Structures are given as C-alpha cells and as structure tokens.
Amino acid sequence: MNGSTTIQLDKSVVKSLKKIREYPRQTYNELITRMIELFINVKERNQYDEFLHKIQQQKMKELWDNKEDEEWEDA
C-alpha cells in the first residue's frame, strides 16, 4: 500500500468490522472503502428523495387543501 497510515480504533469497532466483512480475508481498507461508497450512494439517493418531496409538496397541498375535503371533516 502506498501512502498508508495508522488509525486508532476502539476494540468494539474492530470487532464490528470483522463481523461485517464480505469475505474472511477482506482487509479493513477494502471494507472501509466499500462502506464509504455505500454511504455516498445512500446520501445521493436521500438528496434525490428530498428533491422529489419538495417538488411534490405543492401538488399535494393542491390535492388536500380543498373545500370538498373540508366538508367531509364536518360530516
């Protein structure tokens, strides 16, 4: 490995990393790199979901905030 460094991890973190390995000889570097990729993908998907939610808010307001629905509330 070029440009490697040492980081300190709690023993509980190392134990958790060992449990989530995809295969027994997977290095922590490979595992952490994979976790970073997954985190970035989830974060991007979440931003997309938030974007869609904001777009849909106005339409949902139009659909739900109407007199017909208000009349049913009092029925």
C-alpha positions, 0 to 999 in steps of 0.5 A, spaced: 500 500 500 502 506 498 501 512 502 498 508 508 497 510 515 495 508 522 488 509 525 486 508 532 480 504 533 476 502 539 476 494 540 468 494 539 469 497 532 474 492 530 470 487 532 464 490 528 468 490 522 470 483 522 463 481 523 461 485 517 466 483 512 464 480 505 469 475 505 474 472 511 480 475 508 477 482 506 482 487 509 479 493 513 481 498 507 477 494 502 471 494 507 472 501 509 472 503 502 466 499 500 462 502 506 464 509 504 461 508 497 455 505 500 454 511 504 455 516 498 450 512 494 445 512 500 446 520 501 445 521 493 439 517 493 436 521 500 438 528 496 434 525 490 428 523 495 428 530 498 428 533 491 422 529 489 418 531 496 419 538 495 417 538 488 411 534 490 409 538 496 405 543 492 401 538 488 399 535 494 397 541 498 393 542 491 390 535 492 388 536 500 387 543 501 380 543 498 373 545 500 370 538 498 375 535 503 373 540 508 366 538 508 367 531 509 371 533 516 364 536 518 360 530 516 
